[in-house]
Amino acid sequence: MSATVSILTEIPESLHESMQNYLETHPDWDQDRVFAAALSLFLLQNSNGDRRAARVYLETLFHHS
């Protein structure tokens, strides 16, 4: 991932709590990594096979801190 863009958004509290619970049990993940994985997977599944989304998804999954 060569460049990043900051996004400010609101999410439902229940989703935030679920993410916080996940992050507490997976210390090698952070909020930015979760959002990048989730968004790239959504785009991968719902677009016309954009290789950029696939690349970001795979890089995010296999990123090691």
N, C-alpha and C positions, 0 to 999 in steps of 0.2 A: 504494500500500500504506500504509494509515493506521496500523496497529499491528503490532508485531512480538512474537514469543514466542520465547524462547531454548529450544533443545532440545539435550540432551546425549545422544549416541548413539554406538554403536560400529559401525564398518563394516569389511569385510574389508580387509586390508592391500593387496591387489592393486587394489581399487577406489580406495583412498586414493592409491596411487602413480599410477594413471591420472589421477586428478583433479589431482594435483600437476603432472604432465607437461602437462596441458591449461592449467593456470594459469600455468605458466612461459612458454608460448607465446601467451597471451592476457592481457596485463597489465591490460586494462580489466575483467576479471572477477575476482571474489574467491570464496572458499569459500561465503559466505552466498548470493551470487547464484546459484552453481551449484546449491546445495541447493534454493533457492526455485524455480528453473526446473525441476529434475528432479522435485520433489514435485508442483508444480502441473501439469506435463505428465502425470504418472502419474494424478493425480486427474481431470484432464480426459479422459483416455482410458478410465478405468475407472469413471466415475461416470455419473450421469444428466444430463450436460450442465450441471453447476453453473457458472453464469456467474462466480462469485467466483474459481474456479480458473482459468478462462479469462482473466479480467482480470489476475490475478497473473502468469500465464504471459506474457502479452503485455507487461505493464509490465516484467517482468524481462528479457525478450529485448531490448526496445528502450530500456532504461535506458542512459544515457551518463554516465560518470563525469566 
